[in-house]
Amino acid sequence: MQQLLFTVIFSEMVLILVLSFKTPLRKLVIMSLDRVKRGRGPVVIKTVAGTVFVMLISSLYSMVKIQKRWIDEGSVNPTDQVLMGKHLLEATLMGASLFLALMIDRLHHYIRELRIRRKSMEAVKKQSRDFENGKAAGSEEKKALEEEMTTLRTKFEQLESELESKTKEVNAAETNAVALRKQSEGFLLEYDRLLEENQNLRSQLQSLDRRLSHSGSKKNT
């Protein structure tokens, strides 16, 4: 029994040392403990721990009985001394084994929690980096859009000024067309007047010719 307890305590001390330093062996130990804590492993561990705790209580009770017997008898029996030493050593070893087992469980728990927190922190850092990269890309895209908007606004202003100048030219052309139309109408009226005067003059000339020819015929007769 005592040799078994010494072996258990030595093994637990080795596990604690392995878990205390970051080595490749610690990963194997953590993986093994993870497998032990799955399925029926926790039930078996609790059963063994409960059995050891009951044996510890039994040893303590035996020690109390021996000490009480010493008080009642007033003398120390060598056999009781041997039993007292045996129960004291077993109780100490069982208490130490339970304490070291609790330390191993807590170390494994904290290491696993630390590993989970590290993964969470790495994920958060990655998300923050992606967000910063996306923000930088978004700022560059925004800058490009602003430059494009500025270019389009400049083109729009140029087109607006060209449209205004063309509108002025069209208005001027319309004004010139109206003036030319009025001038052409005046020319047509003047042409009609001149044509009418020409016809009148021609009529007068014809009438004078007829008169002259008539007067000449009278003289000949």
Disulfide bonds with the S-S distance in Angstrom:
none
